[in-house]
Each structure stands twice: as C-alpha cells, then as structure tokens.
Amino acid sequence: MTIKNRLREWITILNIIAVSAFFGYGIKTVYNGEVLGLGYWFLAVILFCTQITFYFLKDKNVQMNVEIEEAMASKIKFEADEHRKYRDRYNYVKMAYQEEE
C-alpha cells in the first residue's frame, strides 16, 4: 500500500471523527434546548465542502490489475509475433521475386 493511500485512509478516518463530533455537538445543543447559531451552520458548510473537494481530488489513475497487465502484455507479444511472421513472409516473397528476375 502506498503512502498516498495510507494518508487518504487517515484523512478519511479524521473526517469521520470530525463529522461525528460536529453532529454530536449539534444534537447536544438542540437537546439542551438551545438554538444552533449561524456559526454552526457556517462551520457545517466549510466542513462538508472540504470533504467533498477531498473526494473529488482523488487520483483518477487507478492502478491496473495484474490480470489486465498480463493480458495487455500477451496481446503486445502476439501482435509482435504476427508482425515478424508477416515480415518474414514478405522478405521471402521479395527474395523469390528477385531470383526470378
């Protein structure tokens, strides 16, 4: 596992803790009969926006599966073998044509 993935896991865990604390504070405030102020809702917007951007900025380059890598390598090898085979046939036909002349 790369360092980048571990860092993402820790940030995700910290985000879960922060959201839980945020909701816990809100529930406690309402349960005590107090009103949630504008600062609470402003903090909610900031908290959720930072988490949304974190998830949107994830790497889009997902590492390839080993099976996919092997399939691509075998396809490249197959095409190279086919190319060599056709090249050899072409050279043989070309040599035979030159001998006839």
C-alpha positions as CSV (number, residue, x, y, z in Angstrom):
1,M,0.0,0.0,0.0
2,T,1.5,3.3,-1.0
3,I,2.0,6.3,1.4
4,K,-0.6,8.2,-0.6
5,N,-3.3,5.6,0.1
6,R,-2.4,5.4,3.8
7,L,-2.7,9.1,4.0
8,R,-6.1,9.0,2.4
9,E,-7.2,6.4,4.9
10,W,-6.1,8.5,7.8
11,I,-7.8,11.6,6.4
12,T,-11.0,9.7,5.9
13,I,-10.9,8.5,9.5
14,L,-10.3,12.0,10.7
15,N,-13.1,13.3,8.6
16,I,-15.5,10.7,10.1
17,I,-14.4,11.7,13.6
18,A,-14.9,15.4,12.8
19,V,-18.3,14.9,11.3
20,S,-19.3,12.7,14.3
21,A,-18.2,15.4,16.7
22,F,-20.0,18.1,14.7
23,F,-23.3,16.2,14.7
24,G,-22.8,15.2,18.4
25,Y,-22.4,18.9,19.3
26,G,-25.4,19.8,17.3
27,I,-27.6,17.1,18.9
28,K,-26.3,18.1,22.4
29,T,-27.1,21.8,21.7
30,V,-30.6,21.0,20.5
31,Y,-31.2,18.5,23.3
32,N,-30.3,21.2,25.9
33,G,-33.0,23.5,24.4
34,E,-30.6,25.9,22.8
35,V,-30.7,27.1,19.2
36,L,-28.0,26.3,16.7
37,G,-26.4,29.6,15.7
38,L,-25.2,30.9,12.3
39,G,-21.7,29.9,13.2
40,Y,-22.7,26.3,13.5
41,W,-24.2,26.3,10.0
42,F,-21.3,28.2,8.6
43,L,-19.0,25.6,10.1
44,A,-21.2,22.9,8.6
45,V,-20.8,24.3,5.1
46,I,-17.0,24.6,5.5
47,L,-16.7,21.1,6.9
48,F,-18.7,19.5,4.1
49,C,-17.1,21.5,1.4
50,T,-13.6,20.4,2.5
51,Q,-14.6,16.8,2.5
52,I,-16.3,17.0,-0.9
53,T,-13.3,18.5,-2.5
54,F,-11.1,15.8,-0.9
55,Y,-13.1,13.1,-2.6
56,F,-13.2,14.9,-5.9
57,L,-9.4,15.4,-5.9
58,K,-8.7,11.7,-5.6
59,D,-6.5,10.2,-8.2
60,K,-8.4,9.2,-11.3
61,N,-5.5,7.0,-12.3
62,V,-6.4,3.7,-10.7
63,Q,-3.5,1.2,-10.8
64,M,-4.1,-1.6,-13.2
65,N,-4.9,-5.0,-12.1
66,V,-2.2,-7.7,-12.6
67,E,-4.6,-9.7,-14.9
68,I,-5.1,-6.6,-17.1
69,E,-1.3,-6.1,-17.3
70,E,-0.7,-9.7,-18.3
71,A,-3.5,-9.6,-20.9
72,M,-2.0,-6.4,-22.4
73,A,1.5,-7.9,-22.4
74,S,0.3,-11.1,-24.1
75,K,-1.6,-9.1,-26.7
76,I,1.5,-7.0,-27.5
77,K,3.6,-10.1,-27.7
78,F,1.1,-11.8,-30.0
79,E,1.0,-8.7,-32.3
80,A,4.8,-8.6,-32.4
81,D,5.0,-12.3,-33.3
82,E,2.4,-11.8,-36.1
83,H,4.3,-8.8,-37.4
84,R,7.6,-10.8,-37.5
85,K,5.8,-13.6,-39.3
86,Y,4.3,-11.3,-42.0
87,R,7.6,-9.5,-42.3
88,D,9.5,-12.8,-42.9
89,R,6.9,-13.9,-45.5
90,Y,7.2,-10.6,-47.3
91,N,11.0,-10.9,-47.3
92,Y,10.8,-14.5,-48.6
93,V,8.4,-13.4,-51.4
94,K,10.6,-10.5,-52.2
95,M,13.7,-12.7,-52.4
96,A,11.9,-15.2,-54.6
97,Y,10.7,-12.4,-56.9
98,Q,14.3,-11.1,-57.2
99,E,15.6,-14.6,-58.0
100,E,13.1,-14.9,-60.9
101,E,14.3,-11.7,-62.5
